[in-house]
Amino acid sequence: MRKISTLIAIAILSLSCKNAEVEQNKTVVLKGTIANYDQDTLYMSNVTSKFMRFEEEIRKLPLAEKSNFEFRFDLEEPAYFQIGRTFLYLSPGDSLVANLDSRDRSYAIFSGKGSEANNYLTNLPYPKGGSFWGDRDISSKIKTYQDAGEAFKLSVKTRMDKLEGLTTVSEDFKRLEVARTKFDYVNSLGSLFYLYYGKVRKGDMTQEEMNAKIEEANAYLIPHKMAYLDDFNQTDYLQLEVFQSLLYTLKDDSFRKDHQLPELDPQLQEYLITNNIVNTLKFNGYSNQAGEQLKEGVERVTNPDYKAILQNLEDEYKTILKGNPASDLTFTQLEGNTVKLSNYKGKVIVLDLWATWCGPCMKEKPFFEALEKTYHGNDNVELISLSIDKEKVWRNYFDDNEIVGNQLQINRSQLSDYKVAGIPRFFVIDKNFNIVDVFAPMPSTGELEKLINKYL
């Protein structure tokens, strides 16, 4: 009897240890260093959650001496993450040492549990449509569109061979990366403008001739694309940026007809409806037209997650409608001090959100600086140029450029209350610190000046 009791006790203890092990395996440990970075915090976003579920999940990794980090968090299932331009694939139980460099993702080196998948990702081009054109050893040999199909199969083979050589990654990771490679191939064959754009710039070919050539190429390359579109109706591919760019092509009825492809999966169709509404609000703000689109989307979408997202959107965007109190922000000044947005209460506040890497921002900058000169000395208005560059990049910009007006800097992640998804963006806040418009007109249109004058 005592022997049986002992065996039962051992079994219970063994089961408890296994349960504890399962619980422990949910924890991801991520530690290491980042070079060429000038902030106290790293920001790591969940790409899978953002793209598949429309959930902004950003984790803050505190930095010691602006370079060292050690971070732990629980993860229920594998997901892609992003730090700057470095992409990671993390699974529950991973314990990674990461040596990163903010300048280039290819400099990243990983060791520890989960490192093989992440070292593989560092060798991929930044995931966007047509990325095989970035392989100059292959793309430079393509002289006509007839060459492209076979040439890029070499890129596919190289990547597939690397994937096949991985020994410690999950089958799910391999399946997703095989899909990424196939979609990269299709996207690259759909990006034939890379082949002709230089000729148009030199005047050797007109825009119309290029368009005709691309149309001809698309018809010729249909058989090449077909073999790589045999398995596209999978919702978990949504976490791959290359699939998202292809999805807008796949939804086109004529494209599917030309390629003899099946109807788009209903869940992917509902994703597209939801994504279109989300992006309309992100980039254009809430309007009567957006409200009608939102209402229609709620009625059409059956996926409970997407329906909940759409139902919550109106409440979220109502907080940044005209007349609502402005959320406070903390900025960095060139002198190194900090200042709050609320410090300017009592004035009409106008913010220009920009960055050195944003072409449209730099085109608007002279127009905003002209407004600064127009209102210079007017105590009733405060024009603020607000950079979302890294602080060091922002400061270095003024080594070669004139400081015009009030120049401040902020980390983009701190702008979440204002739903900042893209720049340039312009805010106008009234003297009572209430929102006038956080999707204000571009200064180049002349409408921003009219709006400012209305509230002076």
C-alpha positions as CSV (number, residue, x, y, z in Angstrom):
1,M,0.0,0.0,0.0
2,R,2.8,2.3,0.9
3,K,4.5,1.5,-2.4
4,I,1.4,2.4,-4.3
5,S,1.1,5.7,-2.4
6,T,4.7,6.5,-3.2
7,L,4.1,5.8,-6.9
8,I,1.1,8.1,-6.9
9,A,3.1,10.8,-5.2
10,I,5.8,10.5,-7.8
11,A,3.3,10.6,-10.6
12,I,1.7,13.7,-9.2
13,L,5.1,15.4,-8.7
14,S,6.1,14.4,-12.3
15,L,2.8,15.9,-13.6
16,S,3.3,19.1,-11.6
17,C,6.8,19.4,-13.0
18,K,5.6,18.9,-16.6
19,N,2.9,21.6,-16.0
20,A,5.4,23.9,-14.6
21,E,7.7,23.3,-17.6
22,V,4.8,24.0,-20.0
23,E,4.1,27.3,-18.1
24,Q,7.8,28.2,-18.1
25,N,8.0,27.5,-21.9
26,K,5.6,30.5,-22.5
27,T,8.4,32.9,-21.5
28,V,10.6,34.5,-24.1
29,V,13.9,35.8,-23.0
30,L,15.5,38.4,-25.2
31,K,18.7,40.1,-24.3
32,G,21.6,41.7,-26.1
33,T,22.9,45.0,-27.5
34,I,22.0,47.5,-30.2
35,A,24.6,49.7,-31.9
36,N,24.2,53.1,-33.4
37,Y,21.1,53.9,-31.4
38,D,20.6,57.0,-29.3
39,Q,17.5,56.5,-27.1
40,D,16.9,54.9,-23.7
41,T,14.2,52.5,-25.0
42,L,13.8,50.0,-27.8
43,Y,10.3,49.5,-29.3
44,M,9.4,46.0,-30.4
45,S,6.1,45.6,-32.3
46,N,4.2,42.4,-32.9
47,V,3.9,42.1,-36.6
48,T,1.6,39.1,-36.6
49,S,-0.9,40.8,-34.2
50,K,-0.7,44.1,-36.2
51,F,-1.3,42.6,-39.6
52,M,-3.6,39.6,-38.8
53,R,-5.7,41.1,-36.1
54,F,-5.3,44.9,-36.4
55,E,-3.9,45.0,-32.9
56,E,-1.1,47.5,-32.1
57,E,1.1,45.6,-29.6
58,I,4.3,47.4,-28.9
59,R,6.6,46.3,-26.1
60,K,9.2,48.7,-24.6
61,L,12.6,47.3,-24.0
62,P,14.5,49.5,-21.5
63,L,18.1,50.2,-22.5
64,A,21.1,50.5,-20.2
65,E,23.6,53.0,-21.5
66,K,21.5,53.2,-24.7
67,S,22.8,49.9,-25.9
68,N,22.1,46.9,-23.5
69,F,18.8,45.2,-22.9
70,E,17.3,42.2,-21.2
71,F,13.6,41.6,-21.5
72,R,11.2,38.8,-20.7
73,F,7.6,38.4,-21.7
74,D,5.0,35.6,-22.1
75,L,4.0,34.5,-25.5
76,E,1.1,32.2,-26.3
77,E,2.0,31.3,-29.8
78,P,4.9,32.0,-32.3
79,A,4.8,35.4,-34.0
80,Y,6.8,37.8,-36.1
81,F,8.1,40.9,-34.4
82,Q,10.0,44.0,-35.5
83,I,12.6,46.2,-33.9
84,G,13.3,49.1,-36.3
85,R,14.0,47.3,-39.6
86,T,15.1,44.0,-38.0
87,F,12.5,41.3,-38.1
88,L,12.3,38.5,-35.5
89,Y,10.4,35.2,-35.3
90,L,9.8,34.4,-31.6
91,S,8.3,31.3,-30.1
92,P,7.2,30.5,-26.5
93,G,10.3,29.3,-24.6
94,D,12.9,31.1,-26.9
95,S,16.0,32.4,-25.1
96,L,17.8,34.7,-27.5
97,V,20.9,36.8,-27.4
98,A,20.6,39.5,-30.1
99,N,23.3,41.8,-31.3
100,L,21.5,44.4,-33.4
101,D,22.5,47.5,-35.4
102,S,20.0,50.2,-36.1
103,R,21.6,51.0,-39.4
104,D,21.1,47.6,-41.1
105,R,19.2,44.5,-40.3
106,S,21.8,42.3,-42.0
107,Y,24.3,43.2,-39.3
108,A,22.1,41.4,-36.7
109,I,23.6,38.2,-35.1
110,F,21.5,35.9,-32.9
111,S,22.5,33.0,-30.6
112,G,20.6,30.8,-28.2
113,K,17.3,29.0,-28.5
114,G,15.4,30.3,-31.5
115,S,18.5,31.8,-33.1
116,E,18.4,29.8,-36.4
117,A,15.1,31.2,-37.6
118,N,16.2,34.8,-36.7
119,N,19.6,34.5,-38.4
120,Y,17.8,33.3,-41.5
121,L,15.6,36.4,-41.5
122,T,18.5,38.8,-41.3
123,N,19.6,37.6,-44.8
124,L,16.2,38.4,-46.4
125,P,15.7,41.8,-48.2
126,Y,13.3,44.1,-46.4
127,P,9.9,42.4,-47.0
128,K,8.1,44.3,-49.7
129,G,6.7,43.5,-53.1
130,G,9.3,42.8,-55.8
131,S,12.2,42.3,-53.5
132,F,14.1,39.9,-55.8
133,W,15.0,42.9,-57.9
134,G,17.3,43.9,-55.1
135,D,19.5,40.9,-55.9
136,R,21.7,42.7,-58.3
137,D,23.7,39.6,-59.3
138,I,20.6,38.2,-60.8
139,S,18.4,41.2,-61.8
140,S,21.3,43.0,-63.6
141,K,21.4,40.1,-66.1
142,I,17.7,40.5,-67.0
143,K,17.6,42.3,-70.3
144,T,14.0,41.6,-71.4
145,Y,10.9,40.5,-69.6
146,Q,11.3,37.0,-71.2
147,D,14.4,36.6,-69.0
148,A,12.7,37.4,-65.7
149,G,10.8,34.2,-65.0
150,E,13.8,31.8,-65.2
151,A,16.2,34.3,-63.6
152,F,14.2,34.8,-60.5
153,K,13.8,31.0,-60.1
154,L,17.5,31.1,-59.2
155,S,16.6,33.5,-56.3
156,V,13.8,31.1,-55.3
157,K,16.2,28.1,-55.3
158,T,18.8,30.0,-53.3
159,R,16.3,30.8,-50.6
160,M,14.6,27.4,-50.6
161,D,18.0,25.7,-50.2
162,K,18.8,27.9,-47.2
163,L,15.4,27.0,-45.7
164,E,15.9,23.3,-46.3
165,G,19.2,23.5,-44.5
166,L,17.6,24.8,-41.3
167,T,17.5,22.0,-38.7
168,T,16.0,23.5,-35.5
169,V,13.2,25.6,-36.8
170,S,9.5,24.6,-36.7
171,E,7.6,23.3,-39.7
172,D,5.3,26.3,-39.3
173,F,8.2,28.7,-39.8
174,K,9.4,26.8,-42.9
175,R,5.9,26.8,-44.3
176,L,5.5,30.5,-43.8
177,E,8.9,31.3,-45.3
178,V,8.3,29.0,-48.3
179,A,5.1,31.0,-48.9
180,R,7.0,34.3,-48.5
181,T,9.5,33.1,-51.1
182,K,6.7,32.1,-53.6
183,F,4.9,35.4,-53.1
184,D,8.2,37.3,-53.5
185,Y,8.6,35.6,-56.9
186,V,5.1,36.6,-58.0
187,N,5.5,40.1,-56.8
188,S,8.9,40.5,-58.5
189,L,7.4,39.4,-61.8
190,G,4.7,42.0,-61.2
191,S,7.3,44.7,-60.7
192,L,8.6,44.9,-64.3
193,F,8.8,48.7,-64.1
194,Y,12.2,48.2,-62.5
195,L,13.4,46.9,-65.9
196,Y,12.1,49.9,-67.8
197,Y,12.1,52.8,-65.4
198,G,15.8,53.8,-66.1
199,K,15.0,53.9,-69.9
200,V,12.0,56.2,-69.2
201,R,14.2,58.5,-67.1
202,K,16.9,58.7,-69.8
203,G,14.2,59.4,-72.5
204,D,14.9,56.2,-74.4
205,M,11.3,55.1,-73.8
206,T,8.0,56.9,-73.2
207,Q,5.7,56.2,-70.2
208,E,3.1,54.9,-72.6
209,E,5.7,52.5,-74.2
210,M,6.7,51.3,-70.8
211,N,3.0,50.6,-69.8
212,A,2.4,48.7,-73.0
213,K,5.6,46.7,-72.4
214,I,4.5,45.8,-68.9
215,E,1.0,44.7,-70.1
216,E,2.7,42.5,-72.7
217,A,5.0,41.1,-70.0
218,N,2.2,40.4,-67.6
219,A,0.5,38.2,-70.2
220,Y,3.7,36.4,-71.1
221,L,4.6,35.7,-67.4
222,I,1.2,34.1,-66.4
223,P,2.5,30.5,-66.7
224,H,5.5,31.4,-64.5
225,K,3.3,32.8,-61.8
226,M,0.8,30.0,-61.8
227,A,3.2,27.5,-60.1
228,Y,3.7,29.8,-57.2
229,L,0.0,30.6,-56.6
230,D,-1.1,27.1,-55.8
231,D,-1.7,27.7,-52.1
232,F,-2.6,31.4,-51.4
233,N,-6.0,31.1,-49.7
234,Q,-4.5,30.9,-46.1
235,T,-5.4,33.5,-43.5
236,D,-2.1,33.1,-41.6
237,Y,-0.2,34.4,-44.6
238,L,-1.6,37.8,-43.7
239,Q,1.3,38.3,-41.3
240,L,3.6,38.3,-44.3
241,E,3.9,41.8,-45.8
242,V,4.6,40.3,-49.3
243,F,1.3,38.5,-49.2
244,Q,-0.6,41.7,-48.2
245,S,0.8,43.5,-51.3
246,L,-0.2,40.5,-53.5
247,L,-3.6,40.2,-51.9
248,Y,-4.8,43.4,-53.5
249,T,-3.9,41.8,-56.9
250,L,-5.5,38.5,-56.0
251,K,-8.8,40.2,-55.1
252,D,-9.1,41.4,-58.7
253,D,-11.6,39.2,-60.6
254,S,-9.8,39.7,-64.0
255,F,-6.4,38.7,-62.5
256,R,-7.9,35.5,-61.0
257,K,-9.7,34.7,-64.3
258,D,-6.5,35.2,-66.3
259,H,-4.6,33.0,-64.0
260,Q,-7.4,30.4,-63.5
261,L,-7.4,31.0,-59.8
262,P,-10.2,30.1,-57.3
263,E,-12.3,32.7,-55.5
264,L,-10.7,34.5,-52.7
265,D,-11.4,32.9,-49.3
266,P,-14.3,34.7,-47.6
267,Q,-12.1,35.4,-44.5
268,L,-9.5,37.1,-46.8
269,Q,-12.3,39.1,-48.4
270,E,-13.5,40.3,-45.0
271,Y,-9.9,41.1,-44.1
272,L,-9.7,43.4,-47.1
273,I,-13.0,45.1,-46.2
274,T,-11.8,45.7,-42.6
275,N,-8.3,46.7,-43.7
276,N,-9.7,49.3,-46.2
277,I,-11.8,50.9,-43.5
278,V,-9.0,50.9,-40.9
279,N,-6.6,52.5,-43.4
280,T,-9.2,55.1,-44.5
281,L,-9.5,56.2,-40.9
282,K,-5.8,56.1,-40.2
283,F,-4.8,58.3,-43.1
284,N,-7.8,60.5,-43.6
285,G,-9.4,60.7,-40.2
286,Y,-13.1,60.3,-39.3
287,S,-15.7,61.9,-41.6
288,N,-19.3,61.4,-42.6
289,Q,-18.2,59.3,-45.6
290,A,-15.8,57.2,-43.4
291,G,-18.7,56.8,-40.9
292,E,-21.0,55.4,-43.6
293,Q,-18.2,53.1,-44.8
294,L,-17.7,51.9,-41.2
295,K,-21.4,51.2,-40.7
296,E,-21.6,49.2,-44.0
297,G,-18.5,47.2,-43.0
298,V,-20.0,46.2,-39.6
299,E,-23.1,44.9,-41.5
300,R,-21.1,43.0,-44.1
301,V,-18.4,41.4,-42.0
302,T,-19.2,38.1,-40.2
303,N,-15.8,37.4,-38.6
304,P,-16.4,38.2,-34.9
305,D,-12.9,39.6,-34.5
306,Y,-13.1,41.9,-37.5
307,K,-16.7,43.0,-36.5
308,A,-15.5,43.9,-33.0
309,I,-12.6,45.9,-34.5
310,L,-15.0,47.9,-36.7
311,Q,-17.4,48.4,-33.9
312,N,-14.7,49.8,-31.6
313,L,-13.1,52.1,-34.3
314,E,-15.8,54.7,-34.1
315,D,-15.4,55.1,-30.4
316,E,-11.6,55.3,-30.7
317,Y,-11.7,58.0,-33.4
318,K,-14.3,60.0,-31.7
319,T,-11.7,61.0,-29.1
320,I,-9.8,62.9,-31.8
321,L,-12.8,64.7,-33.3
322,K,-13.1,68.5,-33.3
323,G,-13.8,69.9,-29.9
324,N,-12.4,67.0,-27.8
325,P,-9.5,67.9,-25.4
326,A,-6.1,67.4,-26.9
327,S,-3.9,64.6,-25.4
328,D,-0.8,65.9,-23.9
329,L,2.6,65.0,-25.3
330,T,6.2,65.5,-24.2
331,F,8.8,66.7,-26.7
332,T,12.6,66.9,-26.7
333,Q,14.2,70.3,-27.5
334,L,17.4,70.8,-29.4
335,E,19.0,72.1,-26.2
336,G,18.2,68.7,-24.6
337,N,15.4,69.8,-22.3
338,T,11.8,68.5,-22.5
339,V,8.6,70.5,-23.0
340,K,5.0,69.5,-23.0
341,L,2.4,70.3,-25.6
342,S,0.1,71.7,-22.8
343,N,2.8,74.4,-22.1
344,Y,1.5,76.2,-25.2
345,K,-2.1,76.3,-24.0
346,G,-3.6,79.7,-24.6
347,K,-2.2,79.8,-28.2
348,V,-3.4,78.2,-31.4
349,I,-1.0,75.3,-31.8
350,V,0.0,74.0,-35.2
351,L,2.2,70.9,-35.5
352,D,4.0,69.6,-38.5
353,L,4.9,65.9,-38.1
354,W,7.9,65.1,-40.3
355,A,11.0,63.0,-40.7
356,T,14.2,63.4,-42.8
357,W,13.4,60.1,-44.6
358,C,9.9,61.2,-45.6
359,G,10.0,62.7,-49.1
360,P,6.4,64.2,-49.0
361,C,7.3,65.8,-45.6
362,M,10.4,67.5,-47.1
363,K,8.3,68.8,-49.9
364,E,5.9,70.4,-47.5
365,K,8.6,71.7,-45.2
366,P,9.3,75.0,-47.1
367,F,5.6,75.8,-47.1
368,F,5.4,75.2,-43.3
369,E,8.5,77.3,-42.8
370,A,6.9,80.1,-44.8
371,L,3.9,80.0,-42.4
372,E,6.4,80.2,-39.5
373,K,7.7,83.5,-41.0
374,T,4.2,84.7,-41.6
375,Y,3.2,84.3,-37.9
376,H,6.6,85.1,-36.5
377,G,6.2,87.4,-33.5
378,N,2.5,86.6,-33.1
379,D,2.0,85.5,-29.5
380,N,-1.4,84.0,-30.3
381,V,-0.1,81.1,-32.4
382,E,2.7,78.5,-31.9
383,L,4.0,76.6,-35.0
384,I,5.9,73.5,-34.1
385,S,8.0,71.3,-36.4
386,L,7.8,67.9,-34.8
387,S,10.3,65.3,-36.0
388,I,9.7,61.6,-35.4
389,D,13.3,60.8,-36.5
390,K,15.6,59.2,-34.0
391,E,17.0,61.9,-31.8
392,K,20.6,61.7,-33.1
393,V,19.4,61.8,-36.8
394,W,17.2,64.8,-36.0
395,R,20.1,66.7,-34.4
396,N,22.5,65.8,-37.2
397,Y,20.0,67.3,-39.7
398,F,20.6,70.7,-38.3
399,D,24.3,70.5,-38.8
400,D,23.7,71.3,-42.5
401,N,20.2,72.9,-42.4
402,E,18.9,76.2,-40.9
403,I,16.8,76.0,-37.7
404,V,13.5,77.7,-38.6
405,G,11.0,78.1,-35.8
406,N,10.3,75.8,-32.9
407,Q,12.0,72.5,-33.7
408,L,11.1,69.5,-31.4
409,Q,11.4,65.7,-31.5
410,I,9.3,62.8,-30.3
411,N,9.3,59.0,-30.6
412,R,6.5,57.9,-33.0
413,S,5.1,55.4,-30.5
414,Q,4.1,58.2,-28.1
415,L,1.7,59.5,-30.7
416,S,-0.7,56.5,-30.4
417,D,-3.5,58.7,-29.0
418,Y,-3.6,60.6,-32.2
419,K,-3.6,57.5,-34.4
420,V,-0.5,58.5,-36.4
421,A,0.0,55.9,-39.1
422,G,1.8,58.0,-41.7
423,I,3.4,61.3,-42.2
424,P,3.2,64.2,-43.2
425,R,0.4,65.0,-40.7
426,F,-0.6,68.4,-39.4
427,F,-2.5,69.1,-36.2
428,V,-4.3,72.3,-35.2
429,I,-5.3,72.8,-31.5
430,D,-7.2,75.8,-30.3
431,K,-6.4,78.2,-27.4
432,N,-8.4,76.2,-25.0
433,F,-6.3,73.1,-25.8
434,N,-9.2,71.4,-27.7
435,I,-8.7,69.7,-31.1
436,V,-9.6,71.7,-34.2
437,D,-8.3,69.1,-36.7
438,V,-5.6,66.4,-36.4
439,F,-5.9,65.6,-40.1
440,A,-5.4,69.2,-41.1
441,P,-4.8,70.4,-44.7
442,M,-1.2,70.4,-46.1
443,P,0.3,73.9,-46.0
444,S,1.0,73.8,-49.7
445,T,-2.7,73.9,-50.4
446,G,-3.1,77.3,-48.6
447,E,-6.0,75.8,-46.6
448,L,-4.0,75.4,-43.4
449,E,-3.3,79.1,-43.2
450,K,-7.1,79.8,-43.6
451,L,-7.8,77.3,-40.7
452,I,-5.2,79.0,-38.5
453,N,-6.7,82.4,-39.1
454,K,-10.2,81.2,-38.3
455,Y,-9.1,80.3,-34.8
456,L,-6.8,83.2,-34.1
